[in-house]
Amino acid sequence: MPDLSVEAIGKLSPSELVLLIDRLEPADDGLADVDIDAIAKMIDPDKLKGDEFVRLISGLQRLSAASIDLSRMGPQTFARPIANAGKGQLEDVLDRPELRNLILSEIFRRMQLHLRQDRARDVDAVVHWRFSNGTGEDGYDRYETVISNGTCTVNREMSAPSRVTITMPPNEFVRLITSNASAPVLFMTGKLKLRGDLAFAAGLLTLFDLPKP
């Protein structure tokens, strides 16, 4: 079993870190005790070559099934590698259904935690999100956020009519919530499509305390 301490991993080059994760197995002793937050802070997509970013995310996805809990990453730690990934790196990851599901599901799980109750106290709304090039009905991956009584609940099945339906490519959504894209620009260029209450949609993201990478 390799040394998985923060100190030992901190001495690895980016390529060596990818190779280490490639070799790890979910059943390896001590893997559940890894400080995933500290290790994730060392990830710099700019220093990864070729398919190394995809391999890194794929390795974390494989290990998360049994041992490494991505929810232990702090909000800034989780956002940073995604926000700093190059356009091609991000698209390569999101082109793989299992990795797209990993990232989108973790983003929406965190939306439940980062709702600003001071702003959402009087909001009662259902939002349907549709992401193109998905594996669901009509080629979309779908998520539903229900904001009510100062809480946000996330569903994969659409449980109620929506106040607004948002349709966009998953890479643009990730860029948007990591402050690498502007909602008005995405809307004006046709990359973000809205159906329903447009005024509510314009202020939707202000209801959440989005992490700053």
C-alpha positions as CSV (number, residue, x, y, z in Angstrom):
1,M,0.0,0.0,0.0
2,P,1.5,3.4,-1.0
3,D,1.9,6.2,1.5
4,L,-1.2,8.3,1.2
5,S,-0.4,10.9,3.7
6,V,-0.7,14.5,2.6
7,E,3.1,15.0,3.0
8,A,3.9,12.0,0.8
9,I,1.4,13.0,-1.9
10,G,2.6,16.6,-1.8
11,K,5.9,15.4,-3.1
12,L,4.4,13.9,-6.2
13,S,4.4,15.6,-9.6
14,P,0.9,16.0,-11.2
15,S,1.6,13.0,-13.5
16,E,2.7,10.9,-10.6
17,L,-0.5,11.7,-8.7
18,V,-2.5,10.5,-11.6
19,L,-0.5,7.3,-11.8
20,L,-1.0,6.8,-8.1
21,I,-4.8,7.1,-8.4
22,D,-4.8,4.8,-11.4
23,R,-3.2,2.1,-9.3
24,L,-5.4,2.4,-6.2
25,E,-8.3,0.0,-5.7
26,P,-11.5,0.7,-3.7
27,A,-10.7,-2.1,-1.3
28,D,-7.2,-0.9,-0.4
29,D,-6.6,-0.6,3.3
30,G,-6.5,2.9,4.7
31,L,-8.1,4.5,1.6
32,A,-11.2,5.6,3.5
33,D,-8.9,7.7,5.8
34,V,-7.3,9.7,3.0
35,D,-7.6,13.4,3.5
36,I,-9.3,14.0,0.1
37,D,-9.8,17.7,0.8
38,A,-6.1,18.3,1.3
39,I,-5.1,16.2,-1.7
40,A,-7.7,17.9,-4.0
41,K,-6.1,21.3,-3.1
42,M,-2.9,20.0,-4.8
43,I,-4.7,19.4,-8.2
44,D,-3.7,22.0,-10.8
45,P,-5.3,21.2,-14.2
46,D,-2.8,23.5,-15.9
47,K,-0.1,21.0,-15.0
48,L,-1.9,17.9,-16.3
49,K,-1.2,16.7,-19.9
50,G,-3.2,14.9,-22.5
51,D,-5.9,12.8,-20.9
52,E,-4.5,13.1,-17.3
53,F,-7.4,15.3,-16.1
54,V,-9.9,12.8,-17.4
55,R,-8.0,10.0,-15.8
56,L,-7.8,11.9,-12.5
57,I,-11.6,12.5,-12.3
58,S,-12.3,9.0,-13.5
59,G,-10.1,7.6,-10.8
60,L,-11.8,9.6,-8.1
61,Q,-15.2,8.4,-9.5
62,R,-14.1,4.8,-9.4
63,L,-12.8,5.1,-5.8
64,S,-15.8,7.1,-4.6
65,A,-18.0,4.1,-5.1
66,A,-16.4,2.4,-2.1
67,S,-13.8,4.5,-0.3
68,I,-13.2,8.1,-1.1
69,D,-16.1,10.4,-0.1
70,L,-16.1,13.5,-2.4
71,S,-18.6,15.2,0.0
72,R,-15.6,15.7,2.4
73,M,-14.2,18.2,-0.1
74,G,-14.8,21.8,1.0
75,P,-16.8,23.9,-1.4
76,Q,-13.8,25.9,-2.6
77,T,-11.7,22.8,-2.9
78,F,-14.4,21.0,-5.0
79,A,-14.9,24.1,-7.3
80,R,-11.2,25.0,-7.8
81,P,-10.1,22.1,-10.2
82,I,-13.3,22.3,-12.2
83,A,-13.1,26.1,-12.5
84,N,-9.4,26.0,-13.5
85,A,-9.8,23.2,-16.0
86,G,-9.3,24.2,-19.7
87,K,-12.3,24.1,-22.1
88,G,-11.0,20.9,-23.7
89,Q,-10.3,19.2,-20.4
90,L,-13.8,20.0,-19.1
91,E,-15.5,18.9,-22.3
92,D,-13.6,15.6,-22.3
93,V,-14.7,14.9,-18.7
94,L,-18.4,15.8,-19.3
95,D,-18.5,13.8,-22.5
96,R,-18.2,10.6,-20.4
97,P,-21.7,9.9,-18.9
98,E,-20.4,8.5,-15.6
99,L,-18.2,11.5,-15.0
100,R,-20.8,14.0,-16.0
101,N,-23.2,12.3,-13.6
102,L,-20.6,12.5,-10.8
103,I,-19.9,16.2,-11.2
104,L,-23.5,17.3,-11.8
105,S,-24.8,15.2,-8.9
106,E,-22.2,16.6,-6.6
107,I,-23.0,20.2,-7.7
108,F,-26.7,19.8,-7.1
109,R,-26.1,18.0,-3.8
110,R,-24.2,21.1,-2.7
111,M,-26.9,23.4,-3.9
112,Q,-29.1,22.0,-1.1
113,L,-26.4,23.1,1.4
114,H,-25.7,26.5,0.0
115,L,-29.2,28.0,-0.3
116,R,-29.2,31.4,1.2
117,Q,-32.1,31.2,3.6
118,D,-32.1,35.0,4.1
119,R,-32.9,35.4,0.4
120,A,-35.0,32.3,-0.2
121,R,-37.2,32.6,2.9
122,D,-40.3,33.7,0.9
123,V,-39.5,31.8,-2.3
124,D,-41.7,29.0,-3.4
125,A,-40.5,27.6,-6.8
126,V,-39.7,24.5,-8.8
127,V,-36.9,24.7,-11.3
128,H,-36.3,22.1,-14.0
129,W,-32.8,21.8,-15.4
130,R,-32.1,20.1,-18.7
131,F,-28.6,19.4,-19.8
132,S,-28.0,18.5,-23.5
133,N,-26.1,15.4,-24.8
134,G,-27.3,13.4,-21.8
135,T,-28.5,9.9,-21.4
136,G,-32.1,10.6,-20.3
137,E,-35.3,11.1,-22.2
138,D,-34.9,13.1,-25.5
139,G,-31.1,13.2,-24.9
140,Y,-31.2,15.3,-21.7
141,D,-29.9,14.8,-18.2
142,R,-32.5,16.3,-15.9
143,Y,-32.5,17.6,-12.3
144,E,-35.2,19.3,-10.3
145,T,-34.7,21.8,-7.6
146,V,-37.6,22.6,-5.3
147,I,-37.1,25.8,-3.2
148,S,-39.7,26.1,-0.4
149,N,-39.7,27.3,3.2
150,G,-36.1,28.3,3.1
151,T,-34.9,24.9,1.9
152,C,-33.8,23.4,-1.4
153,T,-34.5,19.8,-2.4
154,V,-33.0,18.1,-5.4
155,N,-34.7,15.3,-7.4
156,R,-33.8,13.4,-10.5
157,E,-37.5,12.8,-11.3
158,M,-39.7,15.8,-12.2
159,S,-42.2,15.9,-9.3
160,A,-44.1,19.1,-10.0
161,P,-44.7,21.7,-12.8
162,S,-41.8,24.1,-13.0
163,R,-41.8,27.9,-12.5
164,V,-38.9,28.0,-14.9
165,T,-37.2,25.4,-17.1
166,I,-33.5,25.9,-17.9
167,T,-31.8,24.1,-20.8
168,M,-28.1,24.3,-21.5
169,P,-25.0,22.3,-22.3
170,P,-23.4,20.8,-19.1
171,N,-20.1,22.4,-19.7
172,E,-21.7,25.9,-19.8
173,F,-23.6,25.2,-16.6
174,V,-20.3,24.2,-14.9
175,R,-18.6,27.3,-16.2
176,L,-21.6,29.4,-15.0
177,I,-21.6,28.2,-11.4
178,T,-17.8,28.5,-11.1
179,S,-18.0,32.1,-12.2
180,N,-16.3,31.4,-15.6
181,A,-19.4,32.4,-17.6
182,S,-22.1,35.1,-17.5
183,A,-25.8,34.1,-17.6
184,P,-26.8,37.1,-19.7
185,V,-24.1,36.3,-22.3
186,L,-25.0,32.6,-22.4
187,F,-28.7,33.6,-22.9
188,M,-27.9,36.1,-25.6
189,T,-25.8,33.6,-27.5
190,G,-28.4,30.9,-27.3
191,K,-26.4,28.6,-25.0
192,L,-28.8,29.1,-22.2
193,K,-32.5,28.7,-22.9
194,L,-35.4,29.6,-20.6
195,R,-39.0,28.7,-20.5
196,G,-41.3,30.2,-17.8
197,D,-40.7,33.0,-15.3
198,L,-37.8,34.9,-16.9
199,A,-37.6,37.5,-14.1
200,F,-37.3,34.8,-11.5
201,A,-34.7,33.0,-13.5
202,A,-32.6,36.1,-13.8
203,G,-32.1,36.2,-10.0
204,L,-32.0,32.4,-9.4
205,L,-28.3,32.0,-8.7
206,T,-28.3,34.9,-6.2
207,L,-30.3,32.6,-3.9
208,F,-27.2,30.4,-3.5
209,D,-23.9,31.1,-1.8
210,L,-21.7,29.9,-4.7
211,P,-18.2,29.0,-3.8
212,K,-15.4,31.2,-5.1
213,P,-12.6,28.9,-6.5
